[in-house]
Every structure is written in structure tokens, then in C-alpha cells.
Amino acid sequence: MIVQPLTARPRQAPRPTASRRASSCSADVTPESVRAFRKLTKTTARQWALPDDTVEVLTLIVSELVTNVLAHSGSDEVAVLLVLDHENVQLEVKDHGTWQPRHSDDTPSEDSTSGRGLQLIQALTTTCGIRHASPDAKGTSVWAQISVQDSS
């Protein structure tokens, strides 16, 4: 699986403007936080009047990424950022844990019950990527962008 590297992404939430909207939240990493971020994402996307299929894709992506933080990162905190900018919506999930990349030849077998989440995200999005903290720091940021018709 090829995941494009993050380039030229702001490190802080962009300021909302007439054509840009942003929402962010952080929480402790718990099973309940997965459910809470799904609800927050769905509520925010509906407030922005995004199409129903976009709402469902965003909800699926945030669920997968926050679950990955819970299962794999060792982080005690997770943050989610949603940005609507004209015809694109971007979702970013950040943690302070350590991410262990899968080897490119580690394709899940047909019998595997896990290991397909990032492939699923890549298939559902316009573009996606992973940014790692510097070698002497911990943390991972995974982002996904979806094109949507202007709903404002």
C-alpha cells in the first residue's frame, strides 16, 4: 500500500472563514472516545450540510483511525481535526504514541480479521497520508481528504 506523505499541511487548526470551517477536539484514549469522536464527526458534518454519503465516510474514517490509536499507538490522548475548505473536507487524527508501520509485503491473508483499515481509507478518499513526529519525539498524524460538492 502506498500512502502519500503529508506535505504543506498546517500544524495548527486553520482559522474559520466564510469558505473555511474547522472543528477540533481532543480526548483520553478509551473505547468510549471512539464512539464520542464518531458522534462529533457526524454532528459536525451534518451542521456543515455535507452530503449524507460524505458524512458516513467521514464517520467510518474517524472510527478506524481513533480505533487504531487505541489499539496500536500506546498514546494516552488523541485529537481530531475536521476542516471544510471549499469543495474538500479533511479529517486528521493525531496521537502521541509510537506507530509501527507494516511492511509493504505484509498484506493481510484472506482469513485475517484485521489489517485492512488504512487500505479502506485510501480507497474511500481523494488523498491520505501519515506524518510521524521527529525521531526524538513520539506522535503520529494520519489525515484523509474527501472531495465534496460545495454545500454552502
Secondary structure, 3 states (H helix, E strand, C coil): CCCEECCCCCCCCCCCCCCEEEEEEEEECCHHHHHHHHHHHHHHHHHCCCCHHHHHHHHHHHHHHHHHHHHHHCCCEEEEEEEEECCEEEEEEEECCCCCCCCCCCCCCCCCCCCCHHHHHHHHCCEEEEEECCCCCCCEEEEEEEECCCCC
